[in-house]
Amino acid sequence: MISGTGKFLVVGGLLAMLCGLLMLAAEKAGSTGWLNWFGNLPLDVRIRRDNFQFFFPLGTSILLSVLFSLALFIFNKFIR
């Protein structure tokens, strides 16, 4: 059980590092336009008033949850 958890943490850390490196490389190349949709999905709530600002990224949260669940499902299918 512990070795499986360790493998999961290592793979998750490597994936997070890869995503971070890709984002840094895209920023250095000046092509950050491909990430502009993130946080601007249809269900993201944004309220701006004179001295009040509220942002609740519901659509982005749902998308990340689905992608993370899919990744865990695929990871679980291939590891076991």
C-alpha positions, 0 to 999 in steps of 0.5 A: 500500500505504501509503495503504491502511494509513493508511486502515485505521489511521484507520478503526480509530482512529475506531471505537475512539474511538467505542466509548470515547465510547459507554462513557463516555456509558453510564457517565455516564448510570448504565447500566453494566449493559449491559456487566456480561456482559463478562468473565463468559462461560461459558469465562472461568476465574476461580479465587479462593483465600485469597491467590491470584486467577487470571482467564483470559478465554478466552470473552471473547477468543474473542468479541472475536477473532470480532468483530474478524475479522468486522469486518476481513472486512467492511472488506476486502470493501468497501474492495477 
